[in-house]
């Protein structure tokens, strides 16, 4: 498996993959809208046997404190390849690249049994004011202590919030 930045030649395969992974096209439309708005902060693909087997997209979050945060959405793995570590590998590489670019923390709205394996925590997200709350709303600090003080986030326009 190879993880690399997504490019225009990958877009059709990504759209098909995301729709297949989620069983409907809404998240694929979100990816297209984030790209169209210039809000694809980091977009990676996992390539296996010459084909896109996984995809992850991070978009910028606006904060009231000036902190640099990103939203993880969506993360998709080809249905026949799920539970093989591709999603975790995509997250780890994304986190590494975001940290190198000065992003301090990542926010995700996702499955509370899956994302904590990559370090995400609902407890850590308690200081973040957003339209979301509860066990599905999680955060990961890329810079230790970056979420200790309360802050308010605003998602990219494509999220419709």
N, C-alpha and C positions, 0 to 999 in steps of 0.2 A: 504494500500500500504506500502511496505517495500522497502527501498533503501539500497543496499549493494554492496560491491565490486564484480565485475564480476570474475568468475572463469572458468577454462577449461570446466567444465560441462555445462556452459552457451553458449559456442561458437556457436554451431549449431543454437540455438534459436536466438542468436544475429544476426547471418548472415541472417536468414530468416526475422527477424524483420526489419533490416536496409534495405534490398532489397525491402520489402513491403512498408516501409515508404517513400522511394525515388522513387519507381516505376521502379527501374532498379538496377543492382548489383554493380555499380561502387563504391559506398560508402562502401558496405559490403567488397569488395576487399581491399579498403583502410584500413579498420579496421584490416583485416587479415595481411596486409603488415606491418602496424605499430606494431602489436604484434610480428610478425616474426623478425622484426628488433630490437626489444627491446625498441621501442619508445612509448609504452603505459604507459604514466606517471601515469594516473589515469583512471580507467575504472569502471563505475558503472552501475548497472541495477536496474530498478524499477520492483518489483514483485507484481502482483495482481492475486489473486485466484490461486496461485502456478505457474504462468507462467510469462515469461519475457514480460512486457508491454512497457518498455522504456529502453533506453540505451544512455550513453554518454561516450565519450572518449576524454581525453586531452593528448596531446603530448608535449614534450619539444621544445622550440624554442631556438636557439642559438642567442646570442646578441653580438654586438661589444663592449658593455659596461660592460659585466659581470652580468647584471641584470638577474634575474631568471623569465622567462616568459613561458607561456604555450599557445598552440593553442587548441581551442575547435573545434573538428571535428571528427566524426559527432555527432549530437544529433538526436535521432530517437524515435518516439512514434508509437505504433501500430495504424494503420489508424483508426480503430473504437474507439480509446481512445484519439485521438488528441483533443485539446482545453478543456481538463479536468484538467490541471495543472500539469501533470506528467513531462513535459519538464522543466517547471519552478522549480519544486521540485528537479529534477536531477541537474539543474544548481546550485541552491542554495547549495545543499549538496556538489557538486563538488567544488564550490568556497570556502566553509568552510574548506574542507579537503586540498585544495591547499594552502590556506593561512596558515594553521597550519604546512604545509610542507615547508614554506618559499618562495612560489611562489609569486611574486610581482604584476603581471598583467596577464590578459588573453586576447588573440586576437581571433576574430571570423570573418569569411567571411560568412555573412548570411543575412537573410531578414531584411531590415531596419525598418519594422513595428513590428517585433517580438522581436528581441534581446534587444532593448532599455527598454523593460518592465523588464528585468533582470539587468538593469544598464549599458548596453553596449552603447558606444557613438562613432559615426564617428568622432566627433570633438576631442575626446581624442586620437584617433588613428592618428591624423595629424602629430605627432612627430615621428611616426614609419615608417621607410623606409622598404618597402617590395615589392614583385611583384604585390601587389594589392593596389588599391586606390578607393576612392569614397564612396558613402553612404552604401555600403554593407560591407566595411572594418571597423570593430569596435573594441574598446578596453574597458576593465574594469579594473580599478586599484583595487587590493586587498590591496595594501599598498599605502595610499594617497601620491601623488607627484611622484610616481615611473615612470611616463611617461612624466614628465615636460621637461626633456632634450631629444634632438633627439637621436634616436638609430636605428640601422639596425638589422633586424631579418632574420634568415635563418630557413626555415621549415625542418622537418624531411625528409629523403630521399624518403619515400613512397609517398610524395606529388608530386614528379617528377618536382620540380621547380629548 
